[in-house]
Amino acid sequence: MCSAEPINCFPVLVNILSNTFLRLFNSTARIRVWSEPFYNTQSPELKSDIFFVCLSYMLILAAGLPPHFAMSSREDYKVKS
C-alpha cells in the first residue's frame, strides 16, 4: 500500500485512519491525502527558455574565441617571440 519510507507512508496512514473514522460515524464524505516531497514549480516553457538563452550565450562565446586566438598569434608574430 505504501513504501517503507516514512515520507511516503505517513500520508497513506493518515488517509486510511481518517476514512476509517468517517465510516465509523456513518459519513459518506471522503478525505484524500497526498504527498509531493519534490514539488516542481517550474513549467516546461521556462526550462526551454533557459535552455535557449544558455545555447545562444554559448554560440556567441564560441564565435568570439577563434578571433581571440588569431589576434594573440598575430601579436606574438609582431614582437617576434
VOGU-3710 file (C-alpha; in Angstrom, 3 decimals, decimal comma):
1> mcsaepincf> 0,000/0,000/0,000  2,935/2,313/0,631  6,704/2,388/0,548  8,718/1,694/3,680  9,989/5,275/3,707  8,248/7,473/6,315  7,803/10,385/3,900  5,595/8,173/1,698  3,909/6,027/4,315  2,630/8,720/6,706
11> pvlvnilsnt> 0,135/10,358/4,310  -1,266/6,943/3,377  -1,658/6,055/7,044  -3,441/9,343/7,771  -5,747/8,738/4,827  -6,645/5,237/5,994  -7,272/6,358/9,584  -9,330/9,400/8,665  -11,532/7,473/6,255  -11,985/4,734/8,842
21> flrlfnstar> -13,172/7,279/11,420  -15,534/8,805/8,897  -17,067/5,392/8,180  -17,452/4,744/11,909  -19,570/7,894/12,203  -21,699/6,892/9,173  -20,413/9,678/6,970  -20,350/9,489/3,178  -17,542/12,034/2,861  -14,005/11,039/1,980
31> irvwsepfyn> -10,654/12,628/2,806  -7,851/12,494/0,273  -4,259/12,927/1,394  -1,269/13,057/-0,948  2,409/13,722/-0,646  4,664/15,520/-3,112  8,034/15,952/-1,380  9,661/17,378/-4,516  7,018/19,747/-5,800  8,079/21,210/-9,144
41> tqspelksdi> 7,081/24,832/-9,675  8,908/25,339/-12,960  6,949/24,974/-16,137  8,345/23,228/-19,236  8,214/26,541/-21,107  10,550/28,114/-18,553  13,002/25,241/-18,915  13,042/25,578/-22,698  13,548/29,356/-22,400  16,516/28,846/-20,069
51> ffvclsymli> 17,932/26,255/-22,479  17,737/28,623/-25,460  19,295/31,510/-23,518  22,212/29,285/-22,482  22,540/27,916/-26,011  22,668/31,384/-27,586  25,221/32,529/-24,983  27,428/29,532/-25,782  27,147/30,177/-29,525  28,189/33,812/-29,078
61> laaglpphfa> 31,067/32,717/-26,873  32,163/30,088/-29,395  32,050/32,652/-32,204  34,310/35,009/-30,259  37,049/32,565/-29,293  38,767/31,940/-32,686  39,426/35,650/-33,373  40,901/35,957/-29,872  43,406/33,185/-30,580  44,189/34,601/-34,022
71> mssredykvk> 44,942/38,061/-32,615  47,119/36,528/-29,901  49,131/34,685/-32,541  49,465/37,881/-34,579  50,778/39,809/-31,568  53,352/37,081/-30,958  54,483/37,349/-34,575  54,670/41,149/-34,296  57,012/41,110/-31,268  58,941/38,138/-32,762
81> s> 58,543/35,899/-29,733
//
